[in-house]
Amino acid sequence: MNAPTTITLPTIADVDAAAARIKGVAIRTPLVNSPALDERLGARVFLKAETLQRTGSFKFRGAYNKISQIPTQKKAAGVVAYSSGNRARCARSAARRWCRHSTI
């Protein structure tokens, strides 16, 4: 039997640090409103247009945030993404941008 895993939740400081790391690299996508959806649900609803993000997915933000934390001296080892979809595409795009923004 495996020992229970302790989960550490991110703090607001972690969120602020991630926002600083992706600033200028991730696209700040807009919120859009749909009057038809508002009427149907009886509330104002906003949709985050993440299809406008690099690679068309919100996953770019997390991929760049994680990859940008790899120490420069370990950059040459590369990055592996076990995915054939959005996650791998985002990891590839994030790694390329990270390599351009950091030096060995």
Secondary structure, DSSP 8 states (H G I E B T S, - for coil): -----------HHHHHHHHHHHTTTS----EEE-HHHHHHHTS--EEE-GGGSGGGSTHHHHHHHHHTTS-GGGGGG------SSHHHHHHHHHHHHHHHHS--
